[in-house]
Amino acid sequence: MNGEIPNTKYQTVSEANGRMSCMRTPEFVFSLQFWTKVLDSVNDLSEYLQNSSIDLITVESLIECCYSGILEMRNVTFDNL
């Protein structure tokens, strides 16, 4: 079947192939890795802020850590991604 999915419309296959070729570009891979790091950092802070027993000293520390981590990502060469 040459990797084709049976009973699939041509338009659907064409759209999927177009999206797949976009996801194989270096720009997409870079963006994916970059945003994964940023969102992982923000998610840790977000999860703690949703806790019912948060400590303001810890919150301040986590915000500073998140902020400095994002600034560091901005200033570091992108070879490390």
BELZI-V217878 format. One line per field, one symbol per residue. ss: DSSP state (h for helix, s for strand, l for the rest). psi: psi as a letter, one per 40 degrees, with the letter a starting at -180 (. if undefined). burial: + if it has 9 or more other C-alpha atoms within 8 Angstrom, else -. A space follows every 50 residues. Layout:
ss->???
psi->???
burial->???
//
This chain:
ss->lllllllllhhhhhhhhhhhhhhllhhhhhhhhhhhhhhhhhhhhhhhhl lllllhhhhhhhhhhhhhhhhhhhhllhhhl
psi->efeihifhidddddddddddddeeidddddddddddddddddddddddde iegihdddddddddddddddddddeiiede.
burial->------------+--------------+++--++---+--++--+--+-- ---+----+--++--+--++-----------
//
